């Protein structure tokens, strides 16, 4: 891969696209773990809600990874040489050398970030609905297709719903911050 010139400090950084901030790597790792866990649990226990969570976290993770790479490549984050990179501030906004190219790239970032926020808010509302159903049916049957006792009653879905809602809230928060930084 050819070196990429960093807009923040004009250094050459060969891995700018892969040099995501630690908080973003951690977010992507949590999304990937949730996707694998919920999809496998949903498949093992015939739980449609867990499959829904796993698939939506997979979609969110793919969209988030592509958007975060584009954001890092735009010179917003990822360079630690100038003191304005990922370790010293949440979002560093440099002056762009070419205003029209910068506006176009920022528009793509904003469009993707808005899409991820909208998708995560939809998933969050769905998860809160499932949480309400799980609490209402705490000791009763909620999933008639479950082959074992685990995943059949509402109590099996409470922790899952809380975890999913929390992770989607973090996703919305992160990409709302990105939207604010690219205005």
Rosetta blueprint (number, residue, H / E / L):
1 X L
2 X L
3 X L
4 X E
5 X E
6 X L
7 X L
8 X L
9 X L
10 X L
11 X L
12 X E
13 X E
14 X L
15 X L
16 X L
17 X L
18 X L
19 X L
20 X L
21 X L
22 X H
23 X H
24 X H
25 X H
26 X H
27 X H
28 X H
29 X H
30 X H
31 X H
32 X H
33 X H
34 X H
35 X H
36 X H
37 X H
38 X H
39 X H
40 X H
41 X H
42 X H
43 X H
44 X H
45 X H
46 X L
47 X L
48 X H
49 X H
50 X H
51 X H
52 X H
53 X H
54 X H
55 X H
56 X H
57 X H
58 X H
59 X H
60 X H
61 X H
62 X H
63 X H
64 X H
65 X H
66 X H
67 X H
68 X H
69 X H
70 X H
71 X H
72 X H
73 X H
74 X L
75 X L
76 X L
77 X L
78 X L
79 X L
80 X L
81 X L
82 X L
83 X L
84 X L
85 X L
86 X L
87 X L
88 X L
89 X L
90 X L
91 X L
92 X L
93 X L
94 X L
95 X L
96 X L
97 X L
98 X L
99 X H
100 X H
101 X H
102 X H
103 X H
104 X H
105 X H
106 X H
107 X H
108 X H
109 X H
110 X H
111 X H
112 X H
113 X H
114 X H
115 X H
116 X H
117 X H
118 X H
119 X H
120 X H
121 X H
122 X H
123 X H
124 X H
125 X H
126 X H
127 X H
128 X H
129 X H
130 X H
131 X H
132 X H
133 X H
134 X H
135 X H
136 X H
137 X L
138 X L
139 X L
140 X L
141 X E
142 X L
143 X L
144 X L
145 X L
146 X L
147 X L
148 X L
149 X L
150 X L
151 X L
152 X L
153 X E
154 X L
155 X H
156 X H
157 X H
158 X H
159 X H
160 X H
161 X H
162 X H
163 X H
164 X H
165 X H
166 X H
167 X H
168 X H
169 X H
170 X H
171 X H
172 X H
173 X H
174 X H
175 X H
176 X H
177 X H
178 X H
179 X H
180 X H
181 X H
182 X L
183 X L
